[in-house]
């Protein structure tokens, strides 16, 4: 699980200095809050490791307050 934003005073205000959990950022290169990931080691015999990045779904109104919402394709290009 990646890092979460820390609310201040109420749920609509967050600290400006958000930092992703360092090991999560190192492995997946993603800096956005609320992300989760899974590493599947089931095929280690074939040297195949699968990685999955779970991205939260935000309503379109999220963009009005928090900025543009990244698409899954934009996460893949990192």
N, C-alpha and C positions, 0 to 999 in steps of 0.2 A: 504494500500500500504506500502510495506517495504521500506527500505532505498535505495538510489542510490549512485553510486560512483561519486565522484566529480573530474572532469577533471582538469588537471593542464597544462597550456600553450597550449595544443592541445587536441584532443579527444583520442590520443593514450597513454596518461600518466595520472595516477590517484594517489591520495594520498594513502600512504601505510597504514594509520591508519583507514581503513574503519570500521565503527561500525553500525550494524543493529539498526533500530529504536527499542527502548527497549520494548515497549508494544507489538509490532509485534513479537519480539523474544520470549517474555514471553508466548504469546498465541500459537505460532506455532513451536518454537524451531529451527527456520531456521536462519542462519546467512549470507547467500549469498545475494548479491545485486540484484535488479531487480525483486524481487518476489512480487506477489500480492496474497491476500487471501480474502475469502468470508465466512461469518458465516451466515447460514440460520436458522432463528428463527421461521419459519412458523409452525412448529409442536410443539410448546411449550405446548400445551394441553396434548400431549403424552410424554412430557419431552424428545423429540428427537431434538437434535441440530446437524445440519450437517456442517462440515467445509470443505472448498475447498482451496487448495494451487495451485496457478498458477505459473508454472515454465517457464522461457523464453527458447525458442529453440535457441540453438547456433549451428553454422555450425561446422564441424569437425576441421576446421582451428583454431577455438577459443582455443582449447586445446593446440596448439603449443605455444601460448603466455600467456595464463591464467591458465594453468594446467588442470588436468582431469575434464571432464564434468560429473556432477552427474546425475545418472539416476533417473527417478521418484520413483523407488523402494528404492533407497538410501534415498530419502527424507521421505519416509514412515517409515523407521526404526528409525528415530530420535525420 
